[in-house]
């Protein structure tokens, strides 16, 4: 009898390969099912994470909603909360910090530049120098977490009044224009990069001003000649650490100077070469330091009186000999660095120097405590 050769027959190999193929198909199916389940679980976890992140963000925003009206892009006053059903969104003010740095429509683009490092080539150097990039409006180190939700006003009465106006979608026009009213109150305010000043720099009988910028960003000074309002105001852009000067026609003058962060100077008089000069000195803290110097014409009495802030700025009256000098300072800590003083003289009825603004110290402060109430609808020429 012949011995069987060692090894497997072709049929046995086919059976074994078939069995392994079945097991491989079953394993692949199981592995594929596991991988698909993993993908679905990861997608579900990602959606859950996004939902939780959105929920936490919304909860934090609503808990920190500030109870005050907001303004749209045109400056119109809107309610505290604005619901947009078409865009599926709600608009309101979060937190309550004030930032009075100058911003414009390019500031949003520059904020994205600061965040992502991609530069926009179409923003001019002037706008980059004068306008901020919105980063000063945020406190990334210690975000505001105070709760405002408990201070929100009740809405039942407002809803009842609205429900009693069926079919009326357009408000009635008042018989006479209403004077806009600024809400009162003080809010915390971010530190700003401004340190501005205006010095008198007349020549002979011509009034002259020197615009000084000791801050960290460029600033624009606007000068209105209130004796010639038909002419456009003069504007001066001053870089950090620099100054510009200009002259006005000889004779009587009445000049308004405006700049960022509530900076204001009002200078009126008749003869600059004979009148007293009042200059603000820069200090290291919230201290308003003024130097007064009489003209050469004769002795003069100067009276310093607060135009706002009440007892926080004590009145001051001095008598100066020809070319005489005097100095005085006021601590502005109780009023957040804000000041508003008017200087007059009984010896010169048309003489006026008004200085107003806020002194920056690099630390957060408060919004203007004197702001609020109905708007002033007219201005009289100083005479």
JOFENDA-V756517 format. One record per backbone hydrogen bond with DSSP energy under -1.0 kcal/mol. CO is the residue of the C=O (numbers start at 1). NH is the residue of the N-H. If there is no record, write none. Layout:
co;nh
CO;NH
CO;NH
//
This chain:
co;nh
9;13
10;14
11;15
12;16
13;17
14;18
15;19
16;20
17;21
18;22
19;23
20;24
21;25
22;26
23;27
24;28
25;29
26;30
27;31
28;32
29;33
30;34
31;35
32;36
33;37
34;38
35;39
36;40
37;41
38;42
39;43
40;44
41;45
42;46
43;47
44;48
45;49
46;50
47;51
48;52
49;53
50;54
51;55
52;56
53;57
54;58
55;59
56;60
57;61
58;62
59;63
60;64
62;65
63;148
63;149
64;95
66;68
70;78
72;75
76;72
78;70
82;91
84;89
89;84
91;82
93;66
98;190
102;132
104;107
106;110
107;111
108;112
109;113
110;114
111;115
112;116
113;117
120;123
124;128
125;129
126;130
127;131
129;218
134;137
135;138
148;151
149;152
155;159
156;160
157;161
158;162
159;163
162;165
165;168
180;375
182;373
187;367
188;98
189;365
193;216
195;214
197;212
199;210
203;206
205;251
206;203
207;248
208;201
209;246
210;199
211;244
212;197
213;241
219;238
221;236
222;258
223;234
224;226
224;256
225;228
228;231
234;223
236;221
238;219
239;242
242;213
244;211
246;209
253;269
254;226
255;267
256;224
257;265
258;222
260;263
263;259
264;356
265;257
266;354
267;255
268;352
269;253
271;274
277;293
279;291
285;287
286;332
288;330
289;281
290;328
291;279
292;326
293;277
295;323
300;320
302;318
303;344
304;316
305;342
309;312
310;313
316;304
318;302
320;300
321;324
324;294
326;292
328;290
330;288
332;335
332;337
333;336
335;338
337;359
339;357
340;307
341;355
342;305
343;353
344;303
345;348
348;351
352;268
353;343
354;266
355;341
356;264
357;339
365;189
368;371
373;182
//
